[in-house]
């Protein structure tokens, strides 16, 4: 929940003025109130736009909600689902995340499914079982998963300055790919798995060098164009 019209214009202006390095795919997911502005600024560019969340319903008497069909109608390509802050502050269950994911796919929006464990769960040895449960809960029985992106965000590394070591991140990413391989109708090797947890220019290249880390879900470092561009360049 960051941003103003001026800051969005400044951030996207900085990104749009710079040649995007290599073949990295770039998307920005601003707040709902800034989506139209972001879409207008990014029109015709290589930068895609997405929402930070969506409803599990396509329409109806759900005051305050935003339907995935509305995001599609605006021109959004992506939507973030199951983010740890949604799970923490809004008590979103795996069942609700699954319903949102199904609704997004039905509306033609590509989901970025977030999974990850808390510090307590990691320290008690539950990290893999928690992530596996989140994956199964959101993805089991989904009718269409082509284009799915999964983001591993260890909750203990979000906004804390702590970062999973490249080896820790790679181990979990490899585990996630193994779990995805168990799901019917999904080609695990084709699923992009992003790392999200205090990613910054200083650690991006080392993270991206890991065989199962396909990109990043960038948080605070994406609020400044120069920092975000350095991460894109590392990718």
C-alpha positions as CSV (number, residue, x, y, z in Angstrom):
1,X,0.0,0.0,0.0
2,X,2.5,2.6,-1.3
3,X,2.3,5.3,-3.9
4,X,0.7,8.5,-5.1
5,X,0.1,9.7,-8.7
6,X,3.4,11.5,-8.6
7,X,5.4,8.6,-7.3
8,X,3.8,6.2,-9.8
9,X,4.6,8.6,-12.6
10,X,8.2,8.9,-11.4
11,X,8.7,5.2,-10.9
12,X,7.3,4.2,-14.3
13,X,8.9,7.1,-16.0
14,X,12.3,5.8,-14.8
15,X,11.6,2.3,-15.9
16,X,10.2,3.4,-19.3
17,X,13.2,5.7,-20.0
18,X,15.7,2.8,-19.5
19,X,16.2,0.0,-22.0
20,X,15.1,-3.2,-20.3
21,X,18.0,-5.6,-20.1
22,X,18.0,-8.9,-22.0
23,X,14.9,-10.9,-22.2
24,X,13.6,-10.4,-18.6
25,X,9.9,-10.1,-18.5
26,X,8.8,-7.2,-16.3
27,X,5.5,-6.4,-14.6
28,X,4.3,-3.9,-12.1
29,X,1.4,-4.4,-9.7
30,X,0.3,-1.1,-8.1
31,X,-2.6,-0.5,-5.9
32,X,-6.1,-0.7,-7.4
33,X,-6.5,3.1,-7.5
34,X,-3.3,3.5,-9.6
35,X,-4.0,0.7,-12.1
36,X,-5.5,3.0,-14.8
37,X,-2.6,5.4,-14.5
38,X,0.0,2.6,-14.7
39,X,-1.8,1.0,-17.7
40,X,-1.9,4.3,-19.5
41,X,1.8,5.0,-18.9
42,X,2.9,1.4,-19.8
43,X,0.7,1.2,-23.0
44,X,2.8,0.1,-25.9
45,X,5.8,-0.7,-23.7
46,X,7.4,-4.0,-22.6
47,X,6.1,-3.6,-19.1
48,X,3.0,-5.5,-18.1
49,X,0.6,-4.5,-15.4
50,X,-1.2,-6.6,-12.8
51,X,-3.4,-6.3,-9.7
52,X,-2.3,-7.1,-6.1
53,X,-5.3,-9.2,-5.4
54,X,-8.8,-10.0,-6.7
55,X,-12.2,-11.4,-5.6
56,X,-13.2,-15.0,-5.9
57,X,-16.5,-13.7,-7.4
58,X,-16.9,-12.3,-10.9
59,X,-19.7,-9.8,-9.9
60,X,-22.4,-9.2,-7.3
61,X,-23.1,-7.5,-4.0
62,X,-19.5,-7.6,-2.7
63,X,-18.8,-4.0,-1.7
64,X,-15.1,-3.1,-1.7
65,X,-14.1,-6.1,-3.8
66,X,-12.5,-6.1,-7.3
67,X,-13.5,-8.9,-9.7
68,X,-10.8,-10.5,-11.9
69,X,-13.0,-9.6,-14.9
70,X,-12.7,-6.0,-14.0
71,X,-8.9,-6.3,-14.0
72,X,-9.0,-8.0,-17.4
73,X,-11.3,-5.3,-18.7
74,X,-8.8,-2.6,-17.7
75,X,-6.0,-4.4,-19.5
76,X,-4.3,-6.2,-16.6
77,X,-2.4,-9.3,-17.4
78,X,-1.4,-10.5,-14.0
79,X,-2.8,-10.8,-10.5
80,X,-0.9,-11.7,-7.2
81,X,-2.8,-14.2,-5.1
82,X,-2.3,-15.6,-1.6
83,X,0.3,-13.0,-0.7
84,X,1.5,-13.6,2.9
85,X,0.0,-10.2,4.0
86,X,-3.4,-11.2,2.7
87,X,-3.1,-14.5,4.5
88,X,-1.9,-12.8,7.7
89,X,-4.1,-9.7,7.9
90,X,-7.2,-11.0,6.1
91,X,-7.1,-14.6,7.2
92,X,-7.2,-15.9,3.7
93,X,-7.4,-19.7,3.6
94,X,-6.0,-22.0,1.0
95,X,-9.6,-22.7,-0.1
96,X,-10.2,-19.0,-0.7
97,X,-6.9,-18.6,-2.6
98,X,-8.0,-21.6,-4.7
99,X,-11.3,-19.9,-5.5
100,X,-9.6,-16.6,-6.4
101,X,-7.2,-18.5,-8.6
102,X,-10.0,-20.3,-10.5
103,X,-11.8,-17.0,-10.9
104,X,-8.7,-15.3,-12.3
105,X,-8.0,-18.0,-14.8
106,X,-11.6,-17.9,-15.9
107,X,-11.3,-14.2,-16.5
108,X,-8.1,-14.6,-18.5
109,X,-5.8,-13.2,-15.9
110,X,-2.5,-15.0,-15.2
111,X,-2.1,-15.8,-11.5
112,X,1.1,-15.3,-9.4
113,X,0.5,-17.8,-6.5
114,X,2.4,-16.9,-3.4
115,X,3.5,-19.6,-0.9
116,X,5.8,-19.5,2.1
117,X,6.4,-20.3,5.7
118,X,6.8,-18.2,8.9
119,X,10.0,-18.1,10.9
120,X,8.4,-20.3,13.6
121,X,7.4,-22.9,11.0
122,X,10.9,-23.0,9.5
123,X,12.6,-23.3,12.9
124,X,10.3,-26.2,13.8
125,X,11.1,-28.0,10.6
126,X,7.6,-27.5,9.0
127,X,8.7,-25.3,6.1
128,X,8.3,-27.9,3.4
129,X,5.0,-29.3,4.7
130,X,3.5,-25.8,5.0
131,X,4.5,-24.9,1.4
132,X,3.3,-28.3,0.1
133,X,-0.1,-27.8,1.8
134,X,-0.4,-24.3,0.3
135,X,0.4,-25.5,-3.1
136,X,-2.0,-28.5,-3.0
137,X,-4.7,-26.4,-1.4
138,X,-4.6,-23.7,-4.1
139,X,-3.9,-25.9,-7.2
140,X,-5.5,-29.3,-6.7
141,X,-8.3,-29.8,-9.2
142,X,-7.9,-26.4,-11.0
143,X,-9.1,-26.7,-14.6
144,X,-6.5,-24.6,-16.2
145,X,-3.0,-23.8,-15.0
146,X,-1.1,-22.9,-18.2
147,X,1.0,-19.8,-17.5
148,X,0.9,-20.2,-13.8
149,X,3.7,-18.5,-11.9
150,X,4.5,-19.4,-8.3
151,X,6.3,-17.0,-5.9
152,X,8.1,-18.4,-2.9
153,X,8.1,-15.7,-0.2
154,X,9.5,-16.8,3.2
155,X,7.4,-14.7,5.5
156,X,10.4,-14.2,7.8
157,X,12.3,-12.5,5.0
158,X,9.7,-10.0,3.9
159,X,10.5,-6.4,4.9
160,X,12.8,-7.6,7.7
161,X,16.1,-7.2,5.9
162,X,16.6,-10.9,6.3
163,X,17.0,-12.9,3.1
164,X,17.1,-16.7,2.6
165,X,20.6,-17.7,1.5
166,X,20.8,-18.6,-2.2
167,X,21.2,-22.2,-1.1
168,X,18.1,-22.1,1.2
169,X,16.0,-20.5,-1.6
170,X,17.2,-23.0,-4.2
171,X,16.4,-25.9,-1.9
172,X,12.8,-24.7,-1.5
173,X,12.4,-23.8,-5.1
174,X,13.5,-27.3,-6.1
175,X,11.1,-28.7,-3.6
176,X,8.2,-26.6,-5.0
177,X,9.0,-27.8,-8.5
178,X,9.0,-31.4,-7.3
179,X,5.6,-30.8,-5.7
180,X,4.2,-29.2,-8.9
181,X,5.3,-32.2,-10.8
182,X,2.8,-34.3,-8.8
183,X,-0.2,-32.2,-10.0
184,X,-2.1,-33.4,-13.0
185,X,-2.3,-31.0,-16.0
186,X,0.8,-29.1,-15.0
187,X,4.3,-29.2,-16.6
188,X,6.5,-28.4,-13.6
189,X,9.5,-27.5,-15.6
190,X,7.6,-24.8,-17.5
191,X,6.3,-23.1,-14.3
192,X,8.3,-20.0,-13.4
193,X,9.1,-19.9,-9.7
194,X,10.0,-16.5,-8.3
195,X,11.8,-15.7,-5.1
196,X,10.3,-12.9,-3.0
197,X,11.9,-11.9,0.3
198,X,14.1,-8.7,0.6
199,X,15.3,-9.1,-3.0
200,X,17.6,-6.2,-3.8
201,X,20.3,-5.3,-6.3
202,X,23.1,-6.6,-4.0
203,X,21.7,-10.2,-3.8
204,X,19.7,-10.5,-7.0
205,X,22.4,-11.9,-9.3
206,X,23.4,-14.6,-6.8
207,X,19.7,-15.6,-6.3
208,X,19.1,-15.7,-10.1
209,X,22.1,-17.9,-10.6
210,X,20.3,-20.8,-8.8
211,X,18.9,-23.4,-11.3
212,X,15.3,-23.3,-10.0
213,X,15.0,-19.5,-9.3
214,X,13.4,-18.0,-12.4
215,X,12.8,-14.5,-11.2
216,X,11.8,-12.3,-8.3
217,X,8.7,-10.9,-6.7
218,X,10.2,-7.6,-5.7
219,X,8.9,-5.6,-2.7
220,X,10.5,-2.4,-1.3
221,X,13.3,-2.4,-3.8
222,X,10.8,-1.9,-6.6
223,X,9.7,1.5,-5.2
224,X,12.7,3.2,-6.7
225,X,13.4,3.0,-10.4
226,X,17.2,2.7,-10.1
227,X,16.9,-0.2,-7.6
228,X,14.3,-2.0,-9.6
229,X,16.3,-1.5,-12.8
230,X,19.4,-3.0,-11.1
231,X,17.4,-6.1,-10.2
232,X,16.0,-6.4,-13.8
233,X,19.6,-6.0,-15.1
234,X,20.7,-8.9,-12.9
235,X,17.9,-11.0,-14.3
